[in-house]
Amino acid sequence: MMKKIFWEDPYATTHATVVETVQGQEVTVRSTIFFAFAGGQESDVGTIHGNQVLQARKEGLEIIYTLPEDHGLQPGQPVNVVIDWQRRHRLMRLHFAAELVLELVSRALPMAEKIGAHISQDKARIDFAWPQSITPVLSGVEAEANCIISSNLPIRCAFEDEVNERRYWEIEGFSRVPCGGTHVRSTDEIGSIRLKRDNIGKGKERIEIRLS
């Protein structure tokens, strides 16, 4: 099984590993720092042995990387994985900002159901099934989220089921939430955030999250 170094060390930008399988353009490696799209968080951008990763996708507990046709890699070959750190770091910050906002909205509106989410390097969004405007709670959620962020609270991440790779994040005294994404070490690393409401259809509300 591929070892996910991005959980052990989400700050690693380069990683030496070995090619496990090659099927045309699709390659797997023994261990990786290259996150593949999951839970709404976009994939990393980077290279394997200098070859641009065109796509990274999860299949069960495996990650399949699609490389250019002329990648030339062979099973057993030592390779170096490199990711775009600036993009990764923004994804980590926005991902955890979205986690905070989701938790706070769930407390303010317990009946609001999350129906979608997406985290890019520019902004994050969370979609809810909710029959009216979410605006009345938005300023309070934003203020509370920024208060938590500025409190510089440590964020703990670990396995709750290592065999099935189920993980969680936890802020002691605040919440413990299942999540398999990449996270910053402490809340102040996120920086302040701004929230914006968007109505995306009848009975649907969207909150957009941006870094200030």
N, C-alpha and C positions, 0 to 999 in steps of 0.2 A: 504494500500500500504506500502511495506517495506521502511523504512527510511534509506537512504544511508549516514551513518555517515562518510564514507571515503571521502565524498565531504566537509562536514563541518570541519572535522579534519583529514586530511590525515596522521597525525603524531601519531594518537591513535594506540596503539598496543594491548590493551585489551578492551573489551566492554561487559557490562552486558545487556542481552536482554531476550526475552521470545520466546519459540517455538510457531509458529503459526499453521503450518500444518505438518503432517507426512503421507507419502505414501510410505511404505516400507523403502527403503534406502534414499528416497528423502525427504528433510526437508526444510521448510522455517522458517524464524525468523522475529520478529517484526521490528527490526532495525539491522544494520550490519556495521562492518568496513572491511569486507572481500570482496575485489573487484573480480568480475568475468570477464573473458576474454572479452574484447571489444575494438574496434578500433585498434586492433593489439597488445594491451598491455596484457601480460599474466596475468592469475589469481594469486591472492595471494596464499601462502601456510600457513596452520595453522590448528586450531582445533575448534570444537564446543563442549563444555562440555567434553573436553578431547578426543573427537573422531576426528581422522584425516579426514579432508575434502578431499575426493578422487576426486571430480570434483565440480566446480562452474560454472554454466551456466546461461545466461540471457534468460528469456522468457518474451517478452514484457518489462514491467517495473519491473518485479519480478526477483529475483535471486533464483535459485534452487540449494541446496547443496546436494551432494551425500555423504553419510557417510557409514561406514562399516555396515554389516547386523545386527550386535549385538549392535548397538548404544543405544537402549533402551529408546530413548527420546519419550515424549508424548506432545501433544498440551497443552499449558499453563504452561509448565515447565520452570522455570528460568534457564538460561544457560549463560556461559561466552564464548565469541568468542575471540580467540587469534591468532595473525598473526606473521609470521616471519618478524621482522622489518628490518633486514639487507637486505633481498631480496626486500621488499617493497621500501626501500629507494633507492636502485640501480635502480629499475624499474621507480621510480619517476624521478630520475636524467636523466636516458637514454630516458625516454619518452619525457621530455621537450627538451633535446638535439635534439631529432629527430624532434620535432615541429619547433625548430629554423632552423635546416638545411632545412626542407621542405619549410619553408617560404622564406629562402634566395635563394634556388634553383629556386623557382617559380618566383622570381624577376630576377634572372640571365638568366633563360631560360623560359620565359612565356608560350611557347608552349609545354613544357615538361609536360606530364600527369602522375600523381601519379597512379600507378596500384596495389600497394600493400605495406604493412608495417608490421613489427613485432618487438616487444620490449620484450626482455628477460633480465635477470639480468646480462648477460655477454656482450651483445651488442644489438644494434638496427639496423634495416635496412629499407631502403625505396627503392622501385622499381619504375622506370619511363619508360614510353613509349617514347623512344628518338632514332632517327635513327643513331646517331654517338656517339663517346666516350664522356663521360661527364667530362673527365679528365681536359680539359682546364679551367673549372670553379671551380674545386674542391679545389685548394689551396686558392683561394679567399674566397670561402664559409667558409672553415675551419677557416681562419684568422678572418673573420667578425663575425662568431659565437663565437669564443673565446674572441673577443673584447667585444661583448654583455655580455657574461658570466662574464667576469672580471669586468664589470661596475657595478655589484651588483644592478641590476635593480629589483624593486619589481614586482611580478607576481600576478595579480588579477584574481580570478576565481569566477564566479557567474552564476546564471540562466539567460538565455534569454527567456525561456519558462518553468516555474516551473512545470506546470501541466503535460507537456510531457517530463519533465526531460531533456531538452536541455540546455547544458551549454557552456561556452566559457572561454578562458583565454585571458588576455590582458596585454601587456606591453605598458604603455602610451607613445605615440609618435613613437611606432614601429609597432604594429599590434594588431588586435583583431580577434581571430580565434575560430570557433566552436570546442568544444572538451569536452568529458565526462570522461576523464581519471583523474588520481591523479597527482598533481603537487607540486613541491617545492615552497617555499615562495618567493625566489629571485634567480636570475640567477647565482650568485656566488656559490650557494650551489651545482650546477651541477659539478663544477670543469672543468678543461680543457678537450677538446675532440680531438680525432684523426679520420680522415675520410679516407676511402679506397674505391676505385672504383672496381666494379666487373661487367663483362659482362655476363649476364645470358641467352643470346639468341639474335637472330636477332631482332634489333629494341628495345631491352630492356637493361636498365642500372640499376645497383644497387649501392647504397651508403651504406657502413657499417659504423656504428658509435660506437666508443669505448671510455670509460673513460680513461684518461691518468693516 
